[in-house]
Amino acid sequence: MHKVLALLLKDQIMANIHINIGSNQNRQQNITSAISALRALFTDVVISSVYQSPAEGFEGDDFYNVGVNANTDLSVKDTAKALRDIEQQQGRDRTQPRFSSRKIDLDLVLYDDVIDESANLPRDDILKYAFVLAPLAELNSELIHPVEQRSYQALWLGFQSSNTFDLSQYNIDQVLK
């Protein structure tokens, strides 16, 4: 009896994850398709506002970025692979330079409180880019960054006061209708 209960509990252990979706090519369609794929793969999907920002590190069209909270029973490695698979299905060309236009970009930003440098968790972009931190703080204002030991809301307030950036926030239902 205890073995059965242990197996049932093991199957119910879910990790809380945060994913950042970005696109600057056919943004509405590509982000909508990515969200649909995430909803099919993960549970308890919650989506942030849409954040528009200029391309960083190259000349290109503005990006839309969306934060997604979800739950998964996949490992870190399998979650990252699933995100790469979605990108590939949507036509992401990984032979392009890191800083270039893209159809879709799905980045695993958080996986519970896991700190894993080889997997870039928590993703270092959290502290570098408004388009990553803003949706994260919107959805997880009270959650504590596992390395910085500050809430995402506090990190966002600090970021806003010490950085110059161009970021516009839109209601997702208005942008991705």
Buried (B, 14 or more C-beta within 10 A) or exposed (E): EEEEEEEEEEEEEBBBBBBBBBBBBBBEBBBBBBBEBBEEBBEEBEBBBBBBBBBEEEEBEEBBBBBBBBEBBBEBEEBBEBBBEBBEEBEBEEEEEEEBBBBBBBBBBBBBBBEEEEBEBBBEBBBEBBBBBBBBBBBBEEBBBEEBEEBBBBBBEBBBEEEEBEBEEEEBEEBBE
